[in-house]
Amino acid sequence: MALSFTEDHDNRPIGVFDSGIGGITVLRELVKAFPNESFLYLGDTARLPYGSKSGDTVKQYSQQNMKFLASRDVKAIVVACNTASTQISESSFMGLPVYNVIDPGSALACARTENKKIAVLATRGTISTGAYTKKIQAILPDAEVLTQACPLFVPLAEEGWYDDPLTNLVAFRYLQHLKAADVDTVVMGCTHYPLLKNSIRKVFGNHVHLVDSGEAISLLLAEDFKSKKIAPAEENQHSTLTIALTDASDHFENLSNELLCAVMSSEIHFETVSVI
């Protein structure tokens, strides 16, 4: 089916990328929020994880990923990776709008906190940049921001152990001191972490706000669709979802189908690609 582009509507897909399964949590929220839109998800599975790599390496990988998405005629790019978002400062790439997950996540945390005590859970790479602390305190200067690297969360999520006794123990070990600090808002600053939301919730309780990158960026995109910064797809447009992987993985495909089946009305097309 040919894609169309007019001043009022743009049926081209939205490009989304991450190194692995974590970005599927962002994709899931986007698909749920915008059922008329088509999406092209790039999982850089051949080079994951990004969280343990140097900033220069992550930036190089991210630029290659964005170039690939641009070559597939997307209308916008979502950097569905917190580590990559710390290395992408531009708001456009090859004429396409670029959305990172740190800016909307920080804004949503500031909007939801009541006692101005905010915790950020992320990879060591993201924590080391101080990106969330800087952004949150730029919005809310008197906010107290506590950070915690949770490196074991990523392999637990990749393994599919979303609400497992071992995951619950690891979450308690990482997060108990933050609960004692009386934080009322927790930013899940890695796109894998929403998969472990149940375990994180068990530590903090139901009264603490959990900020999900996918939800935050969906709210921002909704505003930009409304303001026509980005032209939305036509109503009742036949939407498509393609997942392109840099290294074929049955495990990734199975997890993706499991996570997206509740929000997808059409079949997911998988392919293996090179971005170099």
Secondary structure, DSSP 8 states (H G I E B T S, - for coil): ----B-SS-B-S-EEEEESSTTHHHHHHHHHHH-TT--EEEEE-GGG--STTS-HHHHHHHHHHHHHHHHHTT-SEEEE--HHHHTT---SEETTEEEEESHHHHHHHHHHH-SSSEEEEEE-HHHHHHTHHHHHHHHHSTT-EEEEEE-TTHHHHHHTT-TT-HHHHHHHHHHHHHHHHTT-SEEEE-STTGGGGHHHHHHHH-TTSEEEEHHHHHHHHHHHHHHTTSS----TT----EEEEESS--HHHHHHHHHHHTTT-SS-EEEEE----
